[in-house]
């Protein structure tokens, strides 16, 4: 198994949420055949669903048996890979903003970048992403397959999240029918569509002196808003930036911002990724909910736990150094060490938090 190739296929063909929910994994592409790992190769609904997606990427399907543990470990590795890039991007951002104290620092995540990956759903046997209007139009006419499973909704979180309110009086209309709306209303209409259910995405594709917006659901394009004027395209993109509190300044490198909201009594995560393109900014809005959101949050807890343990070891090392120096040089020890009271308070606070986490763990088991 080539992990790098699997990660690229997850980014370009089968989204992470699809792989998680249907317990599948794109292993490799050989010619025009996609080798698909499946925990249950007899899962008819998963096979039908993936085949419908592959019908628009010019690939046939070759099912392969896959152990459940291998599937879980690979998806965990994919998230770790993304988190690693996130850490590197954050470090780079901190280094750049440290030289500009007045510049507002924003939360940023650098995920694997492929300009075409985010705005196209077509994959050719040569391994390149291509765009064809005929295939997009065919995908737009495709209705959602009957009997497709929908991931269960997330139970409301004990912590109250801001409620996402969406108003869409034109929800029954195609995207092209709402092209005349002002940016703030167009934002509402686009959000209503991407929040309808399943795995919703919006693709903001910048073209020469115009743009287009694609709405996909569960990996299949549902509708396309084409020939958008440059001012309307940028203004609409700016509305989404405001939604996630991202600076309106054009980005010079990919940035990703995530916000949690409550929508129709369920938790969801809105992930806006903005990236520089050949003709200007492009963006992708993705919605995580249900099983995908739970899995993502679980992996975040695991990553935070590792980071906390690493920092705890660093703190222990520094305190050991301080104690050793004080023992070896007692005459040099200041009568009053300002850091000790603050350090003692900090340790007490951390101990209380660890006790709280331990109680949660005991309740779970």
N, C-alpha and C positions, 0 to 999 in steps of 0.2 A: 504494500500500500504506500503510495506516494502522498505524504501528508500535504505537501505544498500544492500538488495538483488537485487534491480533494478540496482544499480551502478555496482555490480559485474557482472550482466548479460550483461550490456553495455560493460564492459571491455572484457568479454569472448565470447559473441555470436553475438550481434548486435552492431556494432561500433556506437559511438556517431553520426557520420555523417549520417549514415543510419537512425537512429532514428529522426534526425532533418529533413532530406530531405523528407522522406516518412511519417513523422508525426506519428510515431509508438513508442511504449515503451514496452520493455520486463518486464512484471509485476512479474511473478513467474514461477517456474517449479514444477509441481506436477506429480510425476511418470515420464512418457515420454511425457508429454504434456506441451507445453509452452503457457502460457496465455499472449496474446499480446494485449496491449491497442492500439486502433486506433482512431484517430480523425475522420476519415471517414471509417467506417467498410466496405463500398462498393467500396473502391478504389482497383480495380482489379489489377492494376500494382503493388501496394504495397504488396498485398496478394501474388501474383505470385513470386515477388522478394524474400520476406521473406521465402516462402515455399521452394524455391530453396536452400537457405542457410541452412534451417533446415533439408533438405534432407541429409546433411552431418554431422549433430549433433544428429542424432537419436531421433528427437523430432517431434511430430505432433503439429499443430497450433490450438489454441482456441482463436478466435478474441473476443475482449471486447471493448465496446464503451468507449471512453475517451474524456473528455472535452478538448478543445483547450488550455484553460488557465492552466489546470492541467498539460498538456503535456509540455507547455513552462516553467512553474514554476519548474517542475521536472528536466528538462535539465539544467535550470539555477542553481538549487541546486547541480547538478552533477558537474558543472564547479566551483561552490563555494567550493565544497568539494575538488576538485583537487587543487584549489588555496590555500586552507588552508594547505594542505599537502605541497604545494610549499613553503609557508611561513615558515612552520616548518623545512623543509629541508634546506632552506636558512639560518635560524637561527642556525641550527646545523653546517652547513658548515662554517659560520662566526666564531662560537666558536672554531672550530677545527683549522681554518686557522689563527686565531688571535694569536695562540701560535707559528705559523711558519710564520714570516713576509716575508721570502724570497719565500714562496710557492705561486704560481700563483692561484688566486681565479677565479673560473669558474662559469658561470651561471648554476644553477642546479635546477631541479624540481623533487620532489619525488612524483610520482603518485602511486596509489595502486599497490602493487607488487604481482605478481603471476608468478613464473617462467614458468609454463606451459601455462598460459593464452596468453603470447605474442608469443609463438611459435607453438600453436596448434589451430585448428579450430574445434575440435570435443568435444562434451559435452555429458556425459552420464547421465542417470536418477538419479544416486546417487549423482550428483552434482560435480563430479570430471572431470577434463579435461584429456582426454586420446589421444593417438596417434596411428593410424593404417595406415600402408602403403597403404592398399587397398583403404581406403577412400581418402587418399591424391591423389593417382593415379586417382581415379574416378573424384575427383574435378579438377584435372589438365586437364582431357579430356573434361571437361564441357566448352563449349563455352559461351560467354556472351549472356544472354537471349535477344531475339528480343524484341524491343519496350521498353527496360528499359530506364527510364528517366535519363538524365545527368544533374546535377546541372548547372545552368547558370554560365558562366565565370564572374570573377570579372573585373570591369572596371579598367583600369590602374590608379594607385594612382597618385595624383598630385605631391607627392614627388618621385623622381626617385629612384628606387630600383636597386641594382646590378642585372645585367642580368645573368641568369643561362644558360650557353652554354653547350649543350650535343651533343656528336657525337657518333652515333651508326650505324656502317656499317653492323652489324649482327642482326639488329632488328627483322628480319623475322625468326631467328633461335631460337630453344629451348635453355633454360639455359644450358643444359648438353653439347650443342655443342660449348659453349664459355668457357668451364671450363679451357682450356689451356691458356687463355689470361692472361697477367700480371695484377697485382692489379689495376693500374691506368686505364687501358682499361676496365677491368671488372667493375669498378665503373661506367664508362660512359654507358656501356651496361645495367647495372642494373637500373641506373637512368632513362634511356630512357623508360624502361618498366613500371616503377612505375609512370612515368609522362604521360602515354598515355591518361589517363582520369579517371573519377570517383574517387573512394576512393582507392588509391594505397598504398600498404604496402610491406615492405621487412622484413623478419624475419631471423635473424642470429642465428641459433641454434647450440650450441657447443655440440659435442659428444666426446666420449673417443678417443683421438688422431686423431680426424677428425671433420668435421662440415658439415652443409648443409645450403643453403639459399633458402627460399621460397618466391615466389612472388605472392601476392594476389591482386585481383581487385574487389572492391565492396564486400569484405568479402568472396570471393571464390578463392581458390588456382588455379593459372593459370599454374605455372611451378615450378619445384623443381630442385635445383642443389645439388646433393648428393655426399657423399664421397670426400669432399674437404680436401686436405691435411692441416695439422695444420698450416704450414707457410703461405700458400695462404689464408686460412680463416682469420688469424689474420692480414695479410697485407692488405687484402681487407677491413676489419673492420677499420683499421687505416686510410685508404683513406677516409672513410666516416667521421671519427673523424676530419681529416684535413679540410674536406669540411665545417664543422660547427665550426671550431676553438676550438675543444675540445682536451685537453691534451692526448697524446698517452700513458700516464702511465695507467696501469690497474686500474679499478675503484674498490673501496672497498665497495661502497654503490651505489644504483641506481642514475644515473645522466641523466638529460634530457636537451637538448639544442635546441632552436628554432631559425631559421633564416628566414627572409622574402626575397624572390627573385622574379624577373620578368621573366616569361617564356612564350614565344609565345604571347606577349602582354597582359598577365594576371598576377595578383599577386598570389603568392602561398606561403605557409609556410611549411618549411621542419622541421620536429620534429624528432630528433634522440634521442632515449632512450637507454642507455647502462647500463647493470646490471651485477653483479657478478653471475656466475652460478656454478654448482657443478664441472664442468670440465674447467671453465674459463669464460671469458667474453661472454655475449650474447647481442644482440641488436635488436631494431626495428626501422625502418625508416617509418614515416607516412607522407602523403602529405595532407594538408588542402587547399581547394580552393573553389571558388564559394560561395554558400549559407553557407556552413559550416565555411568558413574562415570569412565571414561577421559576422555571429553570434558570433563566438569566439572573434573577435575584439570588437564587441559591449559589450560583457561581460567584456572584459579587461578594457574598458573605464569606465564601471560602477564600477568595483573594484577599479580602480585608483581614481575615484571620491570620493569613500568612504574613501580611505586612505588619500587623500588630506584634506578632511573635518576633519578627526580625528587629523591629524597633525596641522591643523589650530587651532583647539580647544586647543591643547597642547601649541601652541605658544601664544595664547591669555592668557592662564592661567599663563604662565611664565612672560609675560609682566605685567600682573596685579600684580603679586608678586613683580616684580621689582619696579613698581610705588608705591605700598603700602609701601614697605620698605623705598623708597626714601622720601615719605611724612612723615613717622614716624620718620625718622632719617636724616633730611636735612643736618646736620653738617657732617655726614659721607659720603655724596655723593661726589665722586671725582670730581674735577674741569673738568677734561676731561675723559669721559667714552668712551673708544676705540670702544666698540661694537655699540654705537648709530649710527655713520655714516654708518657702514656696514649694520646694521639692517634697517636703513632708505632706503638704496639702494635696499636691498633685498625685502622690502615691496613694493617699487615702481615697481620693476620688476614683482613681483607676481601680482600686480594690473593690469599691462599692459597685462599680460597673461590671467587674468580673463576677461578683456575687450575683448580680442580677441576671447575667447571661447564664450562669450555672443553674439558677433556679428555673429559667426558661427551658434549659436542656433537660432538667429532671422532670419537669411537667410533661415534656414531649414523650419521654420514655417511661 
